[in-house]
Every structure is written in C-alpha cells, then in structure tokens.
Amino acid sequence: MNNKTHYLENGVINHFLRNGAVVAPFPVYAALFNTTPTKATPGTEVTGTSYARVVVTIGAPVDGAAANSAPCTFPAAGAGGWGLVNGVAIFDDPTAGNMLYFGDLAAPKTVDAGDTVSFATSALTVNET
C-alpha cells in the first residue's frame, strides 16, 4: 500500500517540517473493504457477523518499505458472509479512528460464512515510494 490518507500526509509534514508533535499510534489495525477507499472517498468497510479490525504488526522499514512481521488473520465470517472484499487499510484505532494507508487487494475475494481472510507474513506492505 503506497496510498496515504491526507491525515497521515499532514501529520508527516507537521512533524518533520514544522516541528509539530505527532503521537505514533500503537498498535495499528488492519481493516477490510468492500469498496476500496480513495483520497476523496472513505470507501465501504466490511460489516457483518464476526467482522472486526485486527492488530497488524509492522516490521522495521528497509529502503522506504515495511511489511507485516507476523500473519494477520481476521475472524471467520459469520452468517451471511462479508461479500466481495477488494481493499485493505491500516487504522490507528480498532473501531473508529484515522485511516493511515489503504490499497486494493491483488486478488479480491468473496467471503462467505465460515471463510477467513488472512495475510501471511510480509503480504501486507506499506511503502513511501
């Protein structure tokens, strides 16, 4: 994911170029989307039985990129499933908060009841390039 929200971009500018205080969020949370966000629209986050954002652990950056350092697994979808999931984002809060990064899934997936969505170690990447 190299798509950053305006919230994150403004925080970087304020912190590094204006000596502004920025509180780094920890932990951060992965969220799934039926309609992927853009800078202009918030997208449509998955809803449905058993859906919840999950903690994602990001490893140290190398050459402007970093990836999840452990698997990131969402709970199994409950009754009715979650529909076609085609996007993912990273937030600073488990239920509300601010979106930081977002992007499309390489392979959208229809999530039916009982299915899980999981990202193997290094499958979720963020980059500044």
N, CA, C and O atoms as a GROMACS GRO file, in nm:
protein
  516
    1MET      N    1   0.084  -0.117   0.000
    1MET     CA    2   0.000   0.000   0.000
    1MET      C    3   0.088   0.123   0.000
    1MET      O    4   0.162   0.148   0.095
    2ASN      N    5   0.081   0.199  -0.106
    2ASN     CA    6   0.154   0.325  -0.104
    2ASN      C    7   0.057   0.443  -0.105
    2ASN      O    8   0.098   0.558  -0.122
    3ASN      N    9  -0.072   0.415  -0.086
    3ASN     CA   10  -0.171   0.520  -0.077
    3ASN      C   11  -0.182   0.566   0.067
    3ASN      O   12  -0.219   0.489   0.156
    4LYS      N   13  -0.149   0.692   0.090
    4LYS     CA   14  -0.160   0.750   0.223
    4LYS      C   15  -0.279   0.844   0.226
    4LYS      O   16  -0.312   0.908   0.126
    5THR      N   17  -0.342   0.852   0.342
    5THR     CA   18  -0.452   0.947   0.358
    5THR      C   19  -0.396   1.086   0.380
    5THR      O   20  -0.280   1.104   0.416
    6HIS      N   21  -0.482   1.185   0.359
    6HIS     CA   22  -0.441   1.323   0.388
    6HIS      C   23  -0.407   1.339   0.536
    6HIS      O   24  -0.317   1.416   0.571
    7TYR      N   25  -0.479   1.268   0.622
    7TYR     CA   26  -0.450   1.273   0.766
    7TYR      C   27  -0.303   1.237   0.791
    7TYR      O   28  -0.233   1.308   0.863
    8LEU      N   29  -0.256   1.127   0.733
    8LEU     CA   30  -0.118   1.084   0.754
    8LEU      C   31  -0.019   1.179   0.687
    8LEU      O   32   0.083   1.215   0.746
    9GLU      N   33  -0.049   1.220   0.565
    9GLU     CA   34   0.040   1.314   0.495
    9GLU      C   35   0.058   1.444   0.574
    9GLU      O   36   0.169   1.494   0.589
   10ASN      N   37  -0.053   1.496   0.625
   10ASN     CA   38  -0.044   1.620   0.704
   10ASN      C   39   0.036   1.598   0.831
   10ASN      O   40   0.112   1.686   0.872
   11GLY      N   41   0.019   1.483   0.894
   11GLY     CA   42   0.095   1.452   1.015
   11GLY      C   43   0.245   1.447   0.988
   11GLY      O   44   0.324   1.497   1.068
   12VAL      N   45   0.284   1.388   0.876
   12VAL     CA   46   0.426   1.380   0.840
   12VAL      C   47   0.483   1.520   0.818
   12VAL      O   48   0.590   1.552   0.868
   13ILE      N   49   0.411   1.602   0.743
   13ILE     CA   50   0.458   1.739   0.717
   13ILE      C   51   0.468   1.817   0.847
   13ILE      O   52   0.569   1.883   0.873
   14ASN      N   53   0.364   1.810   0.929
   14ASN     CA   54   0.368   1.883   1.056
   14ASN      C   55   0.481   1.837   1.146
   14ASN      O   56   0.546   1.918   1.210
   15HIS      N   57   0.505   1.707   1.150
   15HIS     CA   58   0.609   1.652   1.238
   15HIS      C   59   0.750   1.686   1.188
   15HIS      O   60   0.832   1.738   1.264
   16PHE      N   61   0.777   1.658   1.062
   16PHE     CA   62   0.914   1.670   1.013
   16PHE      C   63   0.951   1.809   0.962
   16PHE      O   64   1.069   1.845   0.963
   17LEU      N   65   0.854   1.886   0.918
   17LEU     CA   66   0.888   2.015   0.859
   17LEU      C   67   0.840   2.134   0.941
   17LEU      O   68   0.879   2.248   0.915
   18ARG      N   69   0.757   2.108   1.041
   18ARG     CA   70   0.704   2.218   1.120
   18ARG      C   71   0.724   2.196   1.269
   18ARG      O   72   0.670   2.272   1.350
   19ASN      N   73   0.799   2.094   1.306
   19ASN     CA   74   0.829   2.062   1.445
   19ASN      C   75   0.702   2.039   1.527
   19ASN      O   76   0.696   2.071   1.645
   20GLY      N   77   0.601   1.984   1.462
   20GLY     CA   78   0.475   1.955   1.531
   20GLY      C   79   0.480   1.820   1.599
   20GLY      O   80   0.544   1.726   1.552
   21ALA      N   81   0.412   1.811   1.709
   21ALA     CA   82   0.407   1.684   1.782
   21ALA      C   83   0.306   1.592   1.716
   21ALA      O   84   0.193   1.632   1.687
   22VAL      N   85   0.348   1.469   1.694
   22VAL     CA   86   0.259   1.366   1.640
   22VAL      C   87   0.273   1.244   1.730
   22VAL      O   88   0.385   1.199   1.756
   23VAL      N   89   0.163   1.193   1.776
   23VAL     CA   90   0.167   1.073   1.859
   23VAL      C   91   0.156   0.952   1.766
   23VAL      O   92   0.057   0.935   1.694
   24ALA      N   93   0.257   0.869   1.770
   24ALA     CA   94   0.256   0.749   1.686
   24ALA      C   95   0.158   0.647   1.742
   24ALA      O   96   0.165   0.613   1.860
   25PRO      N   97   0.066   0.599   1.659
   25PRO     CA   98  -0.030   0.501   1.709
   25PRO      C   99   0.034   0.364   1.727
   25PRO      O  100   0.116   0.321   1.646
   26PHE      N  101  -0.004   0.298   1.834
   26PHE     CA  102   0.042   0.161   1.855
   26PHE      C  103  -0.055   0.093   1.948
   26PHE      O  104  -0.081   0.144   2.057
   27PRO      N  105  -0.109  -0.018   1.911
   27PRO     CA  106  -0.086  -0.086   1.784
   27PRO      C  107  -0.166  -0.020   1.672
   27PRO      O  108  -0.241   0.075   1.693
   28VAL      N  109  -0.148  -0.074   1.550
   28VAL     CA  110  -0.230  -0.034   1.436
   28VAL      C  111  -0.314  -0.154   1.395
   28VAL      O  112  -0.284  -0.268   1.430
   29TYR      N  113  -0.419  -0.126   1.319
   29TYR     CA  114  -0.520  -0.228   1.289
   29TYR      C  115  -0.546  -0.237   1.139
   29TYR      O  116  -0.555  -0.135   1.071
   30ALA      N  117  -0.558  -0.359   1.089
   30ALA     CA  118  -0.596  -0.382   0.950
   30ALA      C  119  -0.747  -0.387   0.942
   30ALA      O  120  -0.814  -0.440   1.031
   31ALA      N  121  -0.802  -0.331   0.835
   31ALA     CA  122  -0.945  -0.331   0.809
   31ALA      C  123  -0.968  -0.376   0.665
   31ALA      O  124  -0.886  -0.350   0.577
   32LEU      N  125  -1.078  -0.442   0.642
   32LEU     CA  126  -1.113  -0.490   0.509
   32LEU      C  127  -1.222  -0.402   0.450
   32LEU      O  128  -1.304  -0.345   0.522
   33PHE      N  129  -1.224  -0.392   0.317
   33PHE     CA  130  -1.320  -0.305   0.249
   33PHE      C  131  -1.388  -0.376   0.133
   33PHE      O  132  -1.326  -0.451   0.058
   34ASN      N  133  -1.519  -0.348   0.120
   34ASN     CA  134  -1.594  -0.392   0.003
   34ASN      C  135  -1.576  -0.294  -0.112
   34ASN      O  136  -1.572  -0.334  -0.228
   35THR      N  137  -1.563  -0.166  -0.079
   35THR     CA  138  -1.531  -0.062  -0.175
   35THR      C  139  -1.405   0.006  -0.124
   35THR      O  140  -1.406   0.068  -0.018
   36THR      N  141  -1.297  -0.006  -0.198
   36THR     CA  142  -1.169   0.046  -0.154
   36THR      C  143  -1.173   0.199  -0.141
   36THR      O  144  -1.226   0.268  -0.228
   37PRO      N  145  -1.116   0.251  -0.032
   37PRO     CA  146  -1.110   0.396  -0.015
   37PRO      C  147  -1.022   0.460  -0.122
   37PRO      O  148  -0.940   0.394  -0.185
   38THR      N  149  -1.043   0.589  -0.141
   38THR     CA  150  -0.953   0.673  -0.220
   38THR      C  151  -0.924   0.795  -0.135
   38THR      O  152  -0.977   0.809  -0.024
   39LYS      N  153  -0.841   0.884  -0.184
   39LYS     CA  154  -0.816   1.007  -0.108
   39LYS      C  155  -0.942   1.092  -0.099
   39LYS      O  156  -0.957   1.171  -0.006
   40ALA      N  157  -1.033   1.076  -0.195
   40ALA     CA  158  -1.154   1.158  -0.198
   40ALA      C  159  -1.274   1.091  -0.132
   40ALA      O  160  -1.368   1.160  -0.093
   41THR      N  161  -1.273   0.959  -0.118
   41THR     CA  162  -1.388   0.888  -0.062
   41THR      C  163  -1.343   0.789   0.045
   41THR      O  164  -1.234   0.732   0.034
   42PRO      N  165  -1.425   0.768   0.147
   42PRO     CA  166  -1.383   0.680   0.256
   42PRO      C  167  -1.394   0.531   0.226
   42PRO      O  168  -1.346   0.450   0.305
   43GLY      N  169  -1.456   0.493   0.115
   43GLY     CA  170  -1.475   0.352   0.086
   43GLY      C  171  -1.583   0.293   0.175
   43GLY      O  172  -1.645   0.363   0.255
   44THR      N  173  -1.604   0.163   0.162
   44THR     CA  174  -1.705   0.094   0.242
   44THR      C  175  -1.638  -0.019   0.317
   44THR      O  176  -1.602  -0.121   0.259
   45GLU      N  177  -1.621   0.000   0.447
   45GLU     CA  178  -1.559  -0.105   0.529
   45GLU      C  179  -1.656  -0.221   0.543
   45GLU      O  180  -1.778  -0.202   0.549
   46VAL      N  181  -1.601  -0.340   0.548
   46VAL     CA  182  -1.681  -0.462   0.566
   46VAL      C  183  -1.763  -0.450   0.694
   46VAL      O  184  -1.717  -0.396   0.795
   47THR      N  185  -1.884  -0.500   0.687
   47THR     CA  186  -1.969  -0.516   0.806
   47THR      C  187  -2.021  -0.659   0.800
   47THR      O  188  -2.017  -0.722   0.695
   48GLY      N  189  -2.067  -0.707   0.907
   48GLY     CA  190  -2.124  -0.841   0.907
   48GLY      C  191  -2.086  -0.914   1.033
   48GLY      O  192  -1.998  -0.872   1.109
   49THR      N  193  -2.153  -1.025   1.054
   49THR     CA  194  -2.132  -1.105   1.173
   49THR      C  195  -1.986  -1.146   1.185
   49THR      O  196  -1.927  -1.198   1.091
   50SER      N  197  -1.928  -1.122   1.301
   50SER     CA  198  -1.791  -1.160   1.338
   50SER      C  199  -1.683  -1.070   1.281
   50SER      O  200  -1.565  -1.090   1.312
   51TYR      N  201  -1.718  -0.970   1.199
   51TYR     CA  202  -1.613  -0.884   1.144
   51TYR      C  203  -1.559  -0.791   1.252
   51TYR      O  204  -1.635  -0.733   1.329
   52ALA      N  205  -1.429  -0.778   1.255
   52ALA     CA  206  -1.362  -0.681   1.341
   52ALA      C  207  -1.224  -0.653   1.282
   52ALA      O  208  -1.162  -0.742   1.224
   53ARG      N  209  -1.178  -0.532   1.299
   53ARG     CA  210  -1.040  -0.500   1.261
   53ARG      C  211  -0.947  -0.583   1.348
   53ARG      O  212  -0.981  -0.620   1.460
   54VAL      N  213  -0.829  -0.611   1.295
   54VAL     CA  214  -0.732  -0.691   1.370
   54VAL      C  215  -0.599  -0.617   1.379
   54VAL      O  216  -0.561  -0.540   1.291
   55VAL      N  217  -0.529  -0.642   1.488
   55VAL     CA  218  -0.396  -0.584   1.508
   55VAL      C  219  -0.303  -0.637   1.399
   55VAL      O  220  -0.303  -0.756   1.368
   56VAL      N  221  -0.225  -0.547   1.343
   56VAL     CA  222  -0.123  -0.586   1.246
   56VAL      C  223   0.010  -0.530   1.296
   56VAL      O  224   0.020  -0.412   1.331
   57THR      N  225   0.110  -0.615   1.299
   57THR     CA  226   0.243  -0.577   1.346
   57THR      C  227   0.331  -0.550   1.224
   57THR      O  228   0.349  -0.637   1.139
   58ILE      N  229   0.384  -0.429   1.217
   58ILE     CA  230   0.466  -0.388   1.103
   58ILE      C  231   0.613  -0.394   1.143
   58ILE      O  232   0.653  -0.341   1.247
   59GLY      N  233   0.693  -0.458   1.058
   59GLY     CA  234   0.836  -0.470   1.083
   59GLY      C  235   0.911  -0.341   1.051
   59GLY      O  236   0.852  -0.244   1.003
   60ALA      N  237   1.039  -0.342   1.076
   60ALA     CA  238   1.124  -0.226   1.051
   60ALA      C  239   1.131  -0.196   0.901
   60ALA      O  240   1.137  -0.288   0.820
   61PRO      N  241   1.131  -0.068   0.866
   61PRO     CA  242   1.138  -0.034   0.723
   61PRO      C  243   1.277  -0.057   0.665
   61PRO      O  244   1.378  -0.044   0.734
   62VAL      N  245   1.279  -0.090   0.538
   62VAL     CA  246   1.403  -0.104   0.461
   62VAL      C  247   1.380  -0.033   0.329
   62VAL      O  248   1.287  -0.067   0.255
   63ASP      N  249   1.462   0.064   0.299
   63ASP     CA  250   1.452   0.138   0.173
   63ASP      C  251   1.313   0.196   0.149
   63ASP      O  252   1.263   0.193   0.036
   64GLY      N  253   1.249   0.246   0.253
   64GLY     CA  254   1.120   0.312   0.239
   64GLY      C  255   1.000   0.220   0.234
   64GLY      O  256   0.890   0.264   0.198
   65ALA      N  257   1.018   0.093   0.269
   65ALA     CA  258   0.906  -0.002   0.268
   65ALA      C  259   0.910  -0.088   0.393
   65ALA      O  260   1.017  -0.115   0.449
   66ALA      N  261   0.792  -0.130   0.437
   66ALA     CA  262   0.782  -0.220   0.553
   66ALA      C  263   0.664  -0.313   0.530
   66ALA      O  264   0.573  -0.283   0.454
   67ALA      N  265   0.667  -0.427   0.598
   67ALA     CA  266   0.561  -0.527   0.582
   67ALA      C  267   0.520  -0.583   0.717
   67ALA      O  268   0.589  -0.564   0.818
   68ASN      N  269   0.407  -0.653   0.717
   68ASN     CA  270   0.365  -0.717   0.842
   68ASN      C  271   0.467  -0.823   0.880
   68ASN      O  272   0.513  -0.901   0.797
   69SER      N  273   0.503  -0.823   1.008
   69SER     CA  274   0.608  -0.914   1.057
   69SER      C  275   0.551  -1.042   1.117
   69SER      O  276   0.626  -1.126   1.168
   70ALA      N  277   0.420  -1.058   1.112
   70ALA     CA  278   0.353  -1.179   1.160
   70ALA      C  279   0.225  -1.195   1.078
   70ALA      O  280   0.176  -1.097   1.021
   71PRO      N  281   0.171  -1.316   1.072
   71PRO     CA  282   0.045  -1.332   1.000
   71PRO      C  283  -0.064  -1.241   1.059
   71PRO      O  284  -0.064  -1.212   1.179
   72CYS      N  285  -0.155  -1.199   0.975
   72CYS     CA  286  -0.266  -1.112   1.014
   72CYS      C  287  -0.394  -1.183   0.971
   72CYS      O  288  -0.424  -1.191   0.852
   73THR      N  289  -0.468  -1.235   1.068
   73THR     CA  290  -0.585  -1.317   1.037
   73THR      C  291  -0.711  -1.260   1.100
   73THR      O  292  -0.716  -1.233   1.220
   74PHE      N  293  -0.810  -1.241   1.017
   74PHE     CA  294  -0.941  -1.193   1.062
   74PHE      C  295  -1.023  -1.310   1.112
   74PHE      O  296  -0.998  -1.424   1.071
   75PRO      N  297  -1.121  -1.286   1.199
   75PRO     CA  298  -1.208  -1.395   1.244
   75PRO      C  299  -1.289  -1.451   1.127
   75PRO      O  300  -1.307  -1.383   1.026
   76ALA      N  301  -1.337  -1.572   1.142
   76ALA     CA  302  -1.420  -1.633   1.038
   76ALA      C  303  -1.549  -1.552   1.023
   76ALA      O  304  -1.609  -1.508   1.122
   77ALA      N  305  -1.591  -1.533   0.899
   77ALA     CA  306  -1.714  -1.460   0.872
   77ALA      C  307  -1.833  -1.537   0.926
   77ALA      O  308  -1.840  -1.659   0.916
   78GLY      N  309  -1.925  -1.463   0.984
   78GLY     CA  310  -2.045  -1.525   1.038
   78GLY      C  311  -2.152  -1.541   0.931
   78GLY      O  312  -2.125  -1.532   0.812
   79ALA      N  313  -2.272  -1.566   0.976
   79ALA     CA  314  -2.387  -1.588   0.887
   79ALA      C  315  -2.399  -1.475   0.785
   79ALA      O  316  -2.390  -1.357   0.820
   80GLY      N  317  -2.418  -1.511   0.661
   80GLY     CA  318  -2.434  -1.412   0.555
   80GLY      C  319  -2.304  -1.372   0.488
   80GLY      O  320  -2.306  -1.314   0.380
   81GLY      N  321  -2.190  -1.400   0.552
   81GLY     CA  322  -2.061  -1.365   0.493
   81GLY      C  323  -2.040  -1.214   0.489
   81GLY      O  324  -2.116  -1.137   0.547
   82TRP      N  325  -1.934  -1.174   0.420
   82TRP     CA  326  -1.896  -1.033   0.412
   82TRP      C  327  -1.899  -0.979   0.270
   82TRP      O  328  -1.867  -0.862   0.249
   83GLY      N  329  -1.937  -1.060   0.174
   83GLY     CA  330  -1.942  -1.014   0.035
   83GLY      C  331  -1.804  -1.010  -0.028
   83GLY      O  332  -1.709  -1.071   0.022
   84LEU      N  333  -1.794  -0.936  -0.139
   84LEU     CA  334  -1.668  -0.925  -0.212
   84LEU      C  335  -1.577  -0.826  -0.140
   84LEU      O  336  -1.610  -0.707  -0.130
   85VAL      N  337  -1.465  -0.874  -0.093
   85VAL     CA  338  -1.365  -0.790  -0.025
   85VAL      C  339  -1.258  -0.758  -0.128
   85VAL      O  340  -1.196  -0.848  -0.184
   86ASN      N  341  -1.237  -0.628  -0.152
   86ASN     CA  342  -1.138  -0.592  -0.253
   86ASN      C  343  -1.036  -0.488  -0.207
   86ASN      O  344  -0.952  -0.446  -0.286
   87GLY      N  345  -1.043  -0.447  -0.080
   87GLY     CA  346  -0.948  -0.349  -0.032
   87GLY      C  347  -0.909  -0.372   0.112
   87GLY      O  348  -0.978  -0.442   0.186
   88VAL      N  349  -0.798  -0.311   0.151
   88VAL     CA  350  -0.748  -0.322   0.288
   88VAL      C  351  -0.692  -0.186   0.327
   88VAL      O  352  -0.643  -0.111   0.242
   89ALA      N  353  -0.698  -0.155   0.456
   89ALA     CA  354  -0.645  -0.028   0.506
   89ALA      C  355  -0.586  -0.052   0.644
   89ALA      O  356  -0.614  -0.152   0.710
   90ILE      N  357  -0.504   0.042   0.686
   90ILE     CA  358  -0.447   0.040   0.820
   90ILE      C  359  -0.499   0.162   0.895
   90ILE      O  360  -0.493   0.274   0.845
   91PHE      N  361  -0.550   0.138   1.016
   91PHE     CA  362  -0.609   0.242   1.101
   91PHE      C  363  -0.531   0.253   1.232
   91PHE      O  364  -0.453   0.165   1.268
   92ASP      N  365  -0.554   0.364   1.302
   92ASP     CA  366  -0.492   0.384   1.432
   92ASP      C  367  -0.585   0.348   1.548
   92ASP      O  368  -0.553   0.376   1.664
   93ASP      N  369  -0.699   0.286   1.518
   93ASP     CA  370  -0.797   0.253   1.622
   93ASP      C  371  -0.872   0.126   1.581
   93ASP      O  372  -0.892   0.102   1.462
   94PRO      N  373  -0.914   0.044   1.678
   94PRO     CA  374  -0.981  -0.081   1.643
   94PRO      C  375  -1.124  -0.066   1.593
   94PRO      O  376  -1.178  -0.158   1.532
   95THR      N  377  -1.189   0.049   1.617
   95THR     CA  378  -1.328   0.062   1.575
   95THR      C  379  -1.359   0.192   1.501
   95THR      O  380  -1.454   0.196   1.422
   96ALA      N  381  -1.284   0.296   1.524
   96ALA     CA  382  -1.309   0.425   1.458
   96ALA      C  383  -1.174   0.480   1.416
   96ALA      O  384  -1.103   0.416   1.338
   97GLY      N  385  -1.138   0.597   1.464
   97GLY     CA  386  -1.003   0.650   1.443
   97GLY      C  387  -0.976   0.699   1.303
   97GLY      O  388  -1.067   0.732   1.228
   98ASN      N  389  -0.847   0.702   1.270
   98ASN     CA  390  -0.800   0.758   1.145
   98ASN      C  391  -0.739   0.651   1.056
   98ASN      O  392  -0.658   0.570   1.101
   99MET      N  393  -0.778   0.652   0.930
   99MET     CA  394  -0.715   0.565   0.832
   99MET      C  395  -0.578   0.624   0.800
   99MET      O  396  -0.564   0.746   0.787
  100LEU      N  397  -0.478   0.538   0.787
  100LEU     CA  398  -0.342   0.582   0.757
  100LEU      C  399  -0.302   0.546   0.614
  100LEU      O  400  -0.266   0.634   0.536
  101TYR      N  401  -0.306   0.419   0.581
  101TYR     CA  402  -0.273   0.368   0.447
  101TYR      C  403  -0.391   0.287   0.394
  101TYR      O  404  -0.471   0.234   0.472
  102PHE      N  405  -0.401   0.277   0.262
  102PHE     CA  406  -0.507   0.196   0.202
  102PHE      C  407  -0.463   0.147   0.065
  102PHE      O  408  -0.373   0.204   0.003
  103GLY      N  409  -0.528   0.041   0.018
  103GLY     CA  410  -0.498  -0.010  -0.115
  103GLY      C  411  -0.590  -0.124  -0.154
  103GLY      O  412  -0.667  -0.176  -0.073
  104ASP      N  413  -0.581  -0.161  -0.280
  104ASP     CA  414  -0.659  -0.272  -0.335
  104ASP      C  415  -0.593  -0.404  -0.301
  104ASP      O  416  -0.471  -0.412  -0.287
  105LEU      N  417  -0.673  -0.508  -0.289
  105LEU     CA  418  -0.619  -0.643  -0.279
  105LEU      C  419  -0.575  -0.688  -0.418
  105LEU      O  420  -0.640  -0.655  -0.517
  106ALA      N  421  -0.467  -0.762  -0.426
  106ALA     CA  422  -0.421  -0.814  -0.554
  106ALA      C  423  -0.525  -0.909  -0.614
  106ALA      O  424  -0.543  -0.914  -0.736
  107ALA      N  425  -0.592  -0.983  -0.527
  107ALA     CA  426  -0.695  -1.078  -0.572
  107ALA      C  427  -0.818  -1.062  -0.483
  107ALA      O  428  -0.821  -1.118  -0.373
  108PRO      N  429  -0.919  -0.986  -0.527
  108PRO     CA  430  -1.040  -0.973  -0.446
  108PRO      C  431  -1.098  -1.110  -0.413
  108PRO      O  432  -1.082  -1.206  -0.489
  109LYS      N  433  -1.164  -1.118  -0.298
  109LYS     CA  434  -1.215  -1.247  -0.251
  109LYS      C  435  -1.358  -1.230  -0.201
  109LYS      O  436  -1.387  -1.140  -0.123
  110THR      N  437  -1.446  -1.318  -0.246
  110THR     CA  438  -1.580  -1.324  -0.190
  110THR      C  439  -1.572  -1.404  -0.061
  110THR      O  440  -1.531  -1.521  -0.061
  111VAL      N  441  -1.611  -1.341   0.049
  111VAL     CA  442  -1.601  -1.403   0.180
  111VAL      C  443  -1.740  -1.451   0.222
  111VAL      O  444  -1.828  -1.370   0.254
  112ASP      N  445  -1.757  -1.582   0.221
  112ASP     CA  446  -1.883  -1.644   0.262
  112ASP      C  447  -1.876  -1.682   0.409
  112ASP      O  448  -1.769  -1.678   0.469
  113ALA      N  449  -1.990  -1.717   0.466
  113ALA     CA  450  -1.994  -1.761   0.606
  113ALA      C  451  -1.893  -1.873   0.628
  113ALA      O  452  -1.886  -1.968   0.550
  114GLY      N  453  -1.816  -1.860   0.735
  114GLY     CA  454  -1.714  -1.960   0.769
  114GLY      C  455  -1.578  -1.935   0.706
  114GLY      O  456  -1.480  -1.995   0.749
  115ASP      N  457  -1.570  -1.847   0.605
  115ASP     CA  458  -1.442  -1.816   0.542
  115ASP      C  459  -1.360  -1.723   0.632
  115ASP      O  460  -1.415  -1.648   0.712
  116THR      N  461  -1.229  -1.730   0.616
  116THR     CA  462  -1.140  -1.636   0.683
  116THR      C  463  -1.057  -1.562   0.580
  116THR      O  464  -1.034  -1.612   0.469
  117VAL      N  465  -1.013  -1.444   0.617
  117VAL     CA  466  -0.919  -1.367   0.537
  117VAL      C  467  -0.792  -1.357   0.619
  117VAL      O  468  -0.795  -1.317   0.735
  118SER      N  469  -0.682  -1.393   0.557
  118SER     CA  470  -0.554  -1.392   0.628
  118SER      C  471  -0.445  -1.341   0.535
  118SER      O  472  -0.445  -1.369   0.415
  119PHE      N  473  -0.354  -1.266   0.592
  119PHE     CA  474  -0.238  -1.218   0.519
  119PHE      C  475  -0.114  -1.281   0.582
  119PHE      O  476  -0.087  -1.261   0.701
  120ALA      N  477  -0.041  -1.356   0.504
  120ALA     CA  478   0.081  -1.419   0.552
  120ALA      C  479   0.184  -1.312   0.589
  120ALA      O  480   0.171  -1.197   0.547
  121THR      N  481   0.284  -1.350   0.665
  121THR     CA  482   0.393  -1.259   0.696
  121THR      C  483   0.448  -1.199   0.567
  121THR      O  484   0.473  -1.271   0.471
  122SER      N  485   0.467  -1.069   0.566
  122SER     CA  486   0.519  -0.990   0.454
  122SER      C  487   0.420  -0.971   0.340
  122SER      O  488   0.457  -0.917   0.235
  123ALA      N  489   0.295  -1.013   0.356
  123ALA     CA  490   0.195  -0.996   0.248
  123ALA      C  491   0.134  -0.857   0.246
  123ALA      O  492   0.090  -0.809   0.141
  124LEU      N  493   0.129  -0.791   0.362
  124LEU     CA  494   0.079  -0.653   0.367
  124LEU      C  495   0.198  -0.560   0.371
  124LEU      O  496   0.274  -0.561   0.468
  125THR      N  497   0.217  -0.481   0.269
  125THR     CA  498   0.331  -0.392   0.266
  125THR      C  499   0.286  -0.246   0.254
  125THR      O  500   0.186  -0.216   0.190
  126VAL      N  501   0.360  -0.160   0.317
  126VAL     CA  502   0.342  -0.017   0.302
  126VAL      C  503   0.473   0.038   0.249
  126VAL      O  504   0.581  -0.008   0.287
  127ASN      N  505   0.464   0.138   0.162
  127ASN     CA  506   0.589   0.195   0.111
  127ASN      C  507   0.572   0.342   0.086
  127ASN      O  508   0.461   0.392   0.065
  128GLU      N  509   0.682   0.410   0.089
  128GLU     CA  510   0.687   0.555   0.071
  128GLU      C  511   0.743   0.592  -0.064
  128GLU      O  512   0.788   0.705  -0.084
  129THR      N  513   0.742   0.498  -0.156
  129THR     CA  514   0.799   0.528  -0.288
  129THR      C  515   0.691   0.546  -0.391
  129THR      O  516   0.720   0.572  -0.508
   0.00000   0.00000   0.00000
